[in-house]
C-alpha cells in the first residue's frame, strides 16, 4: 500500500492562504480536485486533517501552488488512533451516535468479518444500520490495511473515482483497477447500493482478500445469496431493554411498563423513538403516561416519506396484501388471509409476503401454530391514510364518470369480513375525514346510483363493491 499522510494545523493554515489568493473555495471549486486528478471527497478529507494517499496529498498542494508539500504535511509518526501503515478513510461517514444494545448483532458480524467477502446489513430506515457498521469498523479497523467508507448513491464513475482516489477513462478500467487494490486486506463500506447491483455482484464474485460491507433498506437480490463467503444481516428494532435505555437518555419519564409500551408501538426503531421522544419532551414535559393517554400514533415526517418511497416501489400484489392487513388491523393467519383474496395464488402470495417481511413492512407471528402476519403501528398508520386517500380518489372519479373506476372497492373489503361493527373503524374514520377535507357534497344519491349499476354486473367482476357501497351508505350517513 502507498504511504499516507495528513496535513498539520500549520500546513492547513498555509493551504488556506494559498487557496484564498486564487479565489478558490475549500471544496466547491471543481478545478482543484480535477487538476489534482483526485476526488472531491479526498479534498474534503485533506481539509479535515485526515490521512490520504501521499500522491494525492502532493497533487492537491501542487495544484494550489504549494510546491513544498513537506511544509504542509505532518511528517511525524502516524496518529495513535490508526495502526502503523494503515489508511482510515471515513469519507462522508457520519459521526457515530450513542450506541444502544446490538451486542448479538455485533458478535455475529465479528464472526463473519475475518472470512467474508460480502456482508449485507439491511432493514427499515432508522434501525441503526449505519451506526452499527461504524461501530464495527472502528472496533476491527486494525485487522485491515485500509478502511474506506463511501456512499454509492453517486454515479458508478464517481464511486470508482472516489474508491481509487483517481478518475479512470472507463468504468471497465476502473473495476479492474479496484480489483487489483482489493488483493490487499481492505474493508470497503458502501452505504446505499441499490443503483449499482451489477457492479457489486461482479466485485463480490471475484477473487480478492477484501470485504465489502454494504448497507441498504432491502436485502440484496437472491443471486447474491449464492455467492461464496456472502452473509446477510436483517436489522430490526432494538431489544426492549435497549429501547428503554434510549428513551430514558432522551429525557422520557415513566414506569418501565410505559416505556416498553411506547417502544413496542414504534417497533423499537431507534430513530422513531428519538423523534417521538422529542415530541413527548416538548408537549408533555417528558411524561410518557400523558402521551399514551392520547391513544394515537404520531408518524414522523421522515418515516412518512420513507414509507411512501417504499410503497411506490412495491408490486401490485404486495400492495394488495398490505391493504388487507391494514383492514384487519391485527395479525391474521396466512390461511385466513388467502380466503379473502379474489385471485389467490399460493406461490405468488408467499413470495410477496416474504418480500414484505424482508423489507420490515410486515411482521411475522405464529397464532395457534399457524403462520400469521401483521403490521407495525407506524406502518399501519401510514397505510390507513394511504388506503383512505386512494378510495376517496376512486369515489371522486366515479362521481364524474362511472363505477368502472372502482378498483380497491372491488378487491378489498372496507371492514373485516364477518363483522358488522363499523363504528370507530379506523379505515372508515380516515376515509370520512379525507372525503370531508376534499369535498362536502353528500354521497347518498351517488351511492344509490352506484349500487344499481353494480347489481347489474356479474358476480365475477363486482367483487366486494356492493358490500362496500352498502357500508359507505351507513358510514357516511353523518356526512350526508
Secondary structure as a PSIPRED ss2 file (coil, helix, strand):
# PSIPRED VFORMAT (PSIPRED V4.0)

   1 X C   1.000  0.000  0.000
   2 X C   1.000  0.000  0.000
   3 X C   1.000  0.000  0.000
   4 X E   0.000  0.000  1.000
   5 X E   0.000  0.000  1.000
   6 X C   1.000  0.000  0.000
   7 X E   0.000  0.000  1.000
   8 X C   1.000  0.000  0.000
   9 X H   0.000  1.000  0.000
  10 X H   0.000  1.000  0.000
  11 X H   0.000  1.000  0.000
  12 X H   0.000  1.000  0.000
  13 X H   0.000  1.000  0.000
  14 X H   0.000  1.000  0.000
  15 X H   0.000  1.000  0.000
  16 X H   0.000  1.000  0.000
  17 X H   0.000  1.000  0.000
  18 X H   0.000  1.000  0.000
  19 X H   0.000  1.000  0.000
  20 X H   0.000  1.000  0.000
  21 X H   0.000  1.000  0.000
  22 X H   0.000  1.000  0.000
  23 X C   1.000  0.000  0.000
  24 X C   1.000  0.000  0.000
  25 X C   1.000  0.000  0.000
  26 X C   1.000  0.000  0.000
  27 X C   1.000  0.000  0.000
  28 X C   1.000  0.000  0.000
  29 X C   1.000  0.000  0.000
  30 X H   0.000  1.000  0.000
  31 X H   0.000  1.000  0.000
  32 X H   0.000  1.000  0.000
  33 X H   0.000  1.000  0.000
  34 X H   0.000  1.000  0.000
  35 X H   0.000  1.000  0.000
  36 X C   1.000  0.000  0.000
  37 X C   1.000  0.000  0.000
  38 X C   1.000  0.000  0.000
  39 X C   1.000  0.000  0.000
  40 X H   0.000  1.000  0.000
  41 X H   0.000  1.000  0.000
  42 X H   0.000  1.000  0.000
  43 X H   0.000  1.000  0.000
  44 X H   0.000  1.000  0.000
  45 X H   0.000  1.000  0.000
  46 X H   0.000  1.000  0.000
  47 X H   0.000  1.000  0.000
  48 X C   1.000  0.000  0.000
  49 X C   1.000  0.000  0.000
  50 X C   1.000  0.000  0.000
  51 X C   1.000  0.000  0.000
  52 X E   0.000  0.000  1.000
  53 X E   0.000  0.000  1.000
  54 X H   0.000  1.000  0.000
  55 X H   0.000  1.000  0.000
  56 X H   0.000  1.000  0.000
  57 X H   0.000  1.000  0.000
  58 X H   0.000  1.000  0.000
  59 X H   0.000  1.000  0.000
  60 X H   0.000  1.000  0.000
  61 X H   0.000  1.000  0.000
  62 X H   0.000  1.000  0.000
  63 X H   0.000  1.000  0.000
  64 X C   1.000  0.000  0.000
  65 X C   1.000  0.000  0.000
  66 X C   1.000  0.000  0.000
  67 X C   1.000  0.000  0.000
  68 X C   1.000  0.000  0.000
  69 X H   0.000  1.000  0.000
  70 X H   0.000  1.000  0.000
  71 X H   0.000  1.000  0.000
  72 X H   0.000  1.000  0.000
  73 X E   0.000  0.000  1.000
  74 X C   1.000  0.000  0.000
  75 X C   1.000  0.000  0.000
  76 X C   1.000  0.000  0.000
  77 X C   1.000  0.000  0.000
  78 X C   1.000  0.000  0.000
  79 X C   1.000  0.000  0.000
  80 X C   1.000  0.000  0.000
  81 X C   1.000  0.000  0.000
  82 X C   1.000  0.000  0.000
  83 X C   1.000  0.000  0.000
  84 X C   1.000  0.000  0.000
  85 X C   1.000  0.000  0.000
  86 X C   1.000  0.000  0.000
  87 X E   0.000  0.000  1.000
  88 X E   0.000  0.000  1.000
  89 X E   0.000  0.000  1.000
  90 X C   1.000  0.000  0.000
  91 X C   1.000  0.000  0.000
  92 X C   1.000  0.000  0.000
  93 X C   1.000  0.000  0.000
  94 X C   1.000  0.000  0.000
  95 X C   1.000  0.000  0.000
  96 X C   1.000  0.000  0.000
  97 X C   1.000  0.000  0.000
  98 X C   1.000  0.000  0.000
  99 X C   1.000  0.000  0.000
 100 X C   1.000  0.000  0.000
 101 X C   1.000  0.000  0.000
 102 X C   1.000  0.000  0.000
 103 X H   0.000  1.000  0.000
 104 X H   0.000  1.000  0.000
 105 X H   0.000  1.000  0.000
 106 X H   0.000  1.000  0.000
 107 X H   0.000  1.000  0.000
 108 X H   0.000  1.000  0.000
 109 X H   0.000  1.000  0.000
 110 X H   0.000  1.000  0.000
 111 X H   0.000  1.000  0.000
 112 X H   0.000  1.000  0.000
 113 X H   0.000  1.000  0.000
 114 X C   1.000  0.000  0.000
 115 X C   1.000  0.000  0.000
 116 X C   1.000  0.000  0.000
 117 X C   1.000  0.000  0.000
 118 X E   0.000  0.000  1.000
 119 X E   0.000  0.000  1.000
 120 X E   0.000  0.000  1.000
 121 X E   0.000  0.000  1.000
 122 X E   0.000  0.000  1.000
 123 X C   1.000  0.000  0.000
 124 X C   1.000  0.000  0.000
 125 X C   1.000  0.000  0.000
 126 X C   1.000  0.000  0.000
 127 X C   1.000  0.000  0.000
 128 X C   1.000  0.000  0.000
 129 X H   0.000  1.000  0.000
 130 X H   0.000  1.000  0.000
 131 X H   0.000  1.000  0.000
 132 X H   0.000  1.000  0.000
 133 X H   0.000  1.000  0.000
 134 X H   0.000  1.000  0.000
 135 X H   0.000  1.000  0.000
 136 X H   0.000  1.000  0.000
 137 X H   0.000  1.000  0.000
 138 X H   0.000  1.000  0.000
 139 X H   0.000  1.000  0.000
 140 X H   0.000  1.000  0.000
 141 X H   0.000  1.000  0.000
 142 X H   0.000  1.000  0.000
 143 X H   0.000  1.000  0.000
 144 X C   1.000  0.000  0.000
 145 X C   1.000  0.000  0.000
 146 X E   0.000  0.000  1.000
 147 X E   0.000  0.000  1.000
 148 X E   0.000  0.000  1.000
 149 X E   0.000  0.000  1.000
 150 X E   0.000  0.000  1.000
 151 X E   0.000  0.000  1.000
 152 X C   1.000  0.000  0.000
 153 X C   1.000  0.000  0.000
 154 X C   1.000  0.000  0.000
 155 X C   1.000  0.000  0.000
 156 X H   0.000  1.000  0.000
 157 X H   0.000  1.000  0.000
 158 X H   0.000  1.000  0.000
 159 X H   0.000  1.000  0.000
 160 X H   0.000  1.000  0.000
 161 X H   0.000  1.000  0.000
 162 X H   0.000  1.000  0.000
 163 X H   0.000  1.000  0.000
 164 X H   0.000  1.000  0.000
 165 X C   1.000  0.000  0.000
 166 X C   1.000  0.000  0.000
 167 X C   1.000  0.000  0.000
 168 X C   1.000  0.000  0.000
 169 X C   1.000  0.000  0.000
 170 X C   1.000  0.000  0.000
 171 X H   0.000  1.000  0.000
 172 X H   0.000  1.000  0.000
 173 X H   0.000  1.000  0.000
 174 X H   0.000  1.000  0.000
 175 X H   0.000  1.000  0.000
 176 X H   0.000  1.000  0.000
 177 X H   0.000  1.000  0.000
 178 X H   0.000  1.000  0.000
 179 X H   0.000  1.000  0.000
 180 X H   0.000  1.000  0.000
 181 X H   0.000  1.000  0.000
 182 X C   1.000  0.000  0.000
 183 X C   1.000  0.000  0.000
 184 X C   1.000  0.000  0.000
 185 X C   1.000  0.000  0.000
 186 X E   0.000  0.000  1.000
 187 X E   0.000  0.000  1.000
 188 X E   0.000  0.000  1.000
 189 X E   0.000  0.000  1.000
 190 X E   0.000  0.000  1.000
 191 X E   0.000  0.000  1.000
 192 X C   1.000  0.000  0.000
 193 X C   1.000  0.000  0.000
 194 X H   0.000  1.000  0.000
 195 X H   0.000  1.000  0.000
 196 X H   0.000  1.000  0.000
 197 X H   0.000  1.000  0.000
 198 X H   0.000  1.000  0.000
 199 X H   0.000  1.000  0.000
 200 X H   0.000  1.000  0.000
 201 X H   0.000  1.000  0.000
 202 X H   0.000  1.000  0.000
 203 X H   0.000  1.000  0.000
 204 X H   0.000  1.000  0.000
 205 X H   0.000  1.000  0.000
 206 X C   1.000  0.000  0.000
 207 X C   1.000  0.000  0.000
 208 X C   1.000  0.000  0.000
 209 X C   1.000  0.000  0.000
 210 X C   1.000  0.000  0.000
 211 X E   0.000  0.000  1.000
 212 X E   0.000  0.000  1.000
 213 X E   0.000  0.000  1.000
 214 X E   0.000  0.000  1.000
 215 X E   0.000  0.000  1.000
 216 X E   0.000  0.000  1.000
 217 X C   1.000  0.000  0.000
 218 X C   1.000  0.000  0.000
 219 X C   1.000  0.000  0.000
 220 X C   1.000  0.000  0.000
 221 X C   1.000  0.000  0.000
 222 X H   0.000  1.000  0.000
 223 X H   0.000  1.000  0.000
 224 X H   0.000  1.000  0.000
 225 X H   0.000  1.000  0.000
 226 X C   1.000  0.000  0.000
 227 X C   1.000  0.000  0.000
 228 X C   1.000  0.000  0.000
 229 X C   1.000  0.000  0.000
 230 X E   0.000  0.000  1.000
 231 X E   0.000  0.000  1.000
 232 X E   0.000  0.000  1.000
 233 X E   0.000  0.000  1.000
 234 X E   0.000  0.000  1.000
 235 X C   1.000  0.000  0.000
 236 X C   1.000  0.000  0.000
 237 X C   1.000  0.000  0.000
 238 X C   1.000  0.000  0.000
 239 X C   1.000  0.000  0.000
 240 X H   0.000  1.000  0.000
 241 X H   0.000  1.000  0.000
 242 X H   0.000  1.000  0.000
 243 X H   0.000  1.000  0.000
 244 X H   0.000  1.000  0.000
 245 X H   0.000  1.000  0.000
 246 X H   0.000  1.000  0.000
 247 X H   0.000  1.000  0.000
 248 X H   0.000  1.000  0.000
 249 X H   0.000  1.000  0.000
 250 X C   1.000  0.000  0.000
 251 X C   1.000  0.000  0.000
 252 X C   1.000  0.000  0.000
 253 X E   0.000  0.000  1.000
 254 X C   1.000  0.000  0.000
 255 X C   1.000  0.000  0.000
 256 X H   0.000  1.000  0.000
 257 X H   0.000  1.000  0.000
 258 X H   0.000  1.000  0.000
 259 X H   0.000  1.000  0.000
 260 X H   0.000  1.000  0.000
 261 X H   0.000  1.000  0.000
 262 X H   0.000  1.000  0.000
 263 X H   0.000  1.000  0.000
 264 X H   0.000  1.000  0.000
 265 X H   0.000  1.000  0.000
 266 X C   1.000  0.000  0.000
 267 X C   1.000  0.000  0.000
 268 X C   1.000  0.000  0.000
 269 X C   1.000  0.000  0.000
 270 X H   0.000  1.000  0.000
 271 X H   0.000  1.000  0.000
 272 X H   0.000  1.000  0.000
 273 X H   0.000  1.000  0.000
 274 X H   0.000  1.000  0.000
 275 X H   0.000  1.000  0.000
 276 X H   0.000  1.000  0.000
 277 X H   0.000  1.000  0.000
 278 X H   0.000  1.000  0.000
 279 X H   0.000  1.000  0.000
 280 X H   0.000  1.000  0.000
 281 X H   0.000  1.000  0.000
 282 X H   0.000  1.000  0.000
 283 X H   0.000  1.000  0.000
 284 X H   0.000  1.000  0.000
 285 X C   1.000  0.000  0.000
 286 X C   1.000  0.000  0.000
 287 X E   0.000  0.000  1.000
 288 X H   0.000  1.000  0.000
 289 X H   0.000  1.000  0.000
 290 X H   0.000  1.000  0.000
 291 X H   0.000  1.000  0.000
 292 X H   0.000  1.000  0.000
 293 X C   1.000  0.000  0.000
 294 X C   1.000  0.000  0.000
 295 X C   1.000  0.000  0.000
 296 X C   1.000  0.000  0.000
 297 X C   1.000  0.000  0.000
 298 X C   1.000  0.000  0.000
 299 X C   1.000  0.000  0.000
 300 X C   1.000  0.000  0.000
 301 X H   0.000  1.000  0.000
 302 X H   0.000  1.000  0.000
 303 X H   0.000  1.000  0.000
 304 X H   0.000  1.000  0.000
 305 X H   0.000  1.000  0.000
 306 X H   0.000  1.000  0.000
 307 X H   0.000  1.000  0.000
 308 X H   0.000  1.000  0.000
 309 X H   0.000  1.000  0.000
 310 X H   0.000  1.000  0.000
 311 X H   0.000  1.000  0.000
 312 X H   0.000  1.000  0.000
 313 X C   1.000  0.000  0.000
 314 X C   1.000  0.000  0.000
 315 X C   1.000  0.000  0.000
 316 X H   0.000  1.000  0.000
 317 X H   0.000  1.000  0.000
 318 X H   0.000  1.000  0.000
 319 X H   0.000  1.000  0.000
 320 X H   0.000  1.000  0.000
 321 X H   0.000  1.000  0.000
 322 X H   0.000  1.000  0.000
 323 X H   0.000  1.000  0.000
 324 X H   0.000  1.000  0.000
 325 X H   0.000  1.000  0.000
 326 X H   0.000  1.000  0.000
 327 X H   0.000  1.000  0.000
 328 X H   0.000  1.000  0.000
 329 X C   1.000  0.000  0.000
 330 X C   1.000  0.000  0.000
 331 X C   1.000  0.000  0.000
 332 X E   0.000  0.000  1.000
 333 X E   0.000  0.000  1.000
 334 X H   0.000  1.000  0.000
 335 X H   0.000  1.000  0.000
 336 X H   0.000  1.000  0.000
 337 X H   0.000  1.000  0.000
 338 X H   0.000  1.000  0.000
 339 X H   0.000  1.000  0.000
 340 X H   0.000  1.000  0.000
 341 X C   1.000  0.000  0.000
 342 X C   1.000  0.000  0.000
 343 X C   1.000  0.000  0.000
 344 X C   1.000  0.000  0.000
 345 X C   1.000  0.000  0.000
 346 X H   0.000  1.000  0.000
 347 X H   0.000  1.000  0.000
 348 X H   0.000  1.000  0.000
 349 X H   0.000  1.000  0.000
 350 X H   0.000  1.000  0.000
 351 X H   0.000  1.000  0.000
 352 X H   0.000  1.000  0.000
 353 X H   0.000  1.000  0.000
 354 X H   0.000  1.000  0.000
 355 X H   0.000  1.000  0.000
 356 X H   0.000  1.000  0.000
 357 X H   0.000  1.000  0.000
 358 X H   0.000  1.000  0.000
 359 X C   1.000  0.000  0.000
 360 X C   1.000  0.000  0.000
 361 X C   1.000  0.000  0.000
 362 X C   1.000  0.000  0.000
 363 X E   0.000  0.000  1.000
 364 X E   0.000  0.000  1.000
 365 X E   0.000  0.000  1.000
 366 X E   0.000  0.000  1.000
 367 X E   0.000  0.000  1.000
 368 X C   1.000  0.000  0.000
 369 X C   1.000  0.000  0.000
 370 X E   0.000  0.000  1.000
 371 X E   0.000  0.000  1.000
 372 X E   0.000  0.000  1.000
 373 X E   0.000  0.000  1.000
 374 X E   0.000  0.000  1.000
 375 X C   1.000  0.000  0.000
 376 X C   1.000  0.000  0.000
 377 X H   0.000  1.000  0.000
 378 X H   0.000  1.000  0.000
 379 X H   0.000  1.000  0.000
 380 X H   0.000  1.000  0.000
 381 X H   0.000  1.000  0.000
 382 X H   0.000  1.000  0.000
 383 X H   0.000  1.000  0.000
 384 X H   0.000  1.000  0.000
 385 X H   0.000  1.000  0.000
 386 X H   0.000  1.000  0.000
 387 X H   0.000  1.000  0.000
 388 X H   0.000  1.000  0.000
 389 X H   0.000  1.000  0.000
 390 X H   0.000  1.000  0.000
 391 X H   0.000  1.000  0.000
 392 X H   0.000  1.000  0.000
 393 X H   0.000  1.000  0.000
 394 X H   0.000  1.000  0.000
 395 X H   0.000  1.000  0.000
 396 X H   0.000  1.000  0.000
 397 X H   0.000  1.000  0.000
 398 X H   0.000  1.000  0.000
 399 X H   0.000  1.000  0.000
 400 X H   0.000  1.000  0.000
 401 X C   1.000  0.000  0.000
 402 X C   1.000  0.000  0.000
 403 X H   0.000  1.000  0.000
 404 X H   0.000  1.000  0.000
 405 X H   0.000  1.000  0.000
 406 X C   1.000  0.000  0.000
 407 X C   1.000  0.000  0.000
 408 X H   0.000  1.000  0.000
 409 X H   0.000  1.000  0.000
 410 X H   0.000  1.000  0.000
 411 X H   0.000  1.000  0.000
 412 X C   1.000  0.000  0.000
 413 X C   1.000  0.000  0.000
 414 X C   1.000  0.000  0.000
 415 X C   1.000  0.000  0.000
 416 X C   1.000  0.000  0.000
 417 X C   1.000  0.000  0.000
 418 X C   1.000  0.000  0.000
 419 X C   1.000  0.000  0.000
 420 X C   1.000  0.000  0.000
 421 X C   1.000  0.000  0.000
 422 X C   1.000  0.000  0.000
 423 X C   1.000  0.000  0.000
 424 X C   1.000  0.000  0.000
 425 X C   1.000  0.000  0.000
 426 X H   0.000  1.000  0.000
 427 X H   0.000  1.000  0.000
 428 X H   0.000  1.000  0.000
 429 X H   0.000  1.000  0.000
 430 X H   0.000  1.000  0.000
 431 X H   0.000  1.000  0.000
 432 X H   0.000  1.000  0.000
 433 X H   0.000  1.000  0.000
 434 X H   0.000  1.000  0.000
 435 X H   0.000  1.000  0.000
 436 X H   0.000  1.000  0.000
 437 X H   0.000  1.000  0.000
 438 X H   0.000  1.000  0.000
 439 X C   1.000  0.000  0.000
 440 X C   1.000  0.000  0.000
 441 X C   1.000  0.000  0.000
 442 X C   1.000  0.000  0.000
 443 X C   1.000  0.000  0.000
 444 X H   0.000  1.000  0.000
 445 X H   0.000  1.000  0.000
 446 X H   0.000  1.000  0.000
 447 X H   0.000  1.000  0.000
 448 X H   0.000  1.000  0.000
 449 X H   0.000  1.000  0.000
 450 X H   0.000  1.000  0.000
 451 X H   0.000  1.000  0.000
 452 X H   0.000  1.000  0.000
 453 X H   0.000  1.000  0.000
 454 X H   0.000  1.000  0.000
 455 X H   0.000  1.000  0.000
 456 X C   1.000  0.000  0.000
 457 X C   1.000  0.000  0.000
 458 X C   1.000  0.000  0.000
 459 X H   0.000  1.000  0.000
 460 X H   0.000  1.000  0.000
 461 X H   0.000  1.000  0.000
 462 X H   0.000  1.000  0.000
 463 X C   1.000  0.000  0.000
 464 X C   1.000  0.000  0.000
 465 X H   0.000  1.000  0.000
 466 X H   0.000  1.000  0.000
 467 X H   0.000  1.000  0.000
 468 X H   0.000  1.000  0.000
 469 X H   0.000  1.000  0.000
 470 X H   0.000  1.000  0.000
 471 X H   0.000  1.000  0.000
 472 X H   0.000  1.000  0.000
 473 X H   0.000  1.000  0.000
 474 X H   0.000  1.000  0.000
 475 X H   0.000  1.000  0.000
 476 X C   1.000  0.000  0.000
 477 X C   1.000  0.000  0.000
 478 X C   1.000  0.000  0.000
 479 X C   1.000  0.000  0.000
 480 X C   1.000  0.000  0.000
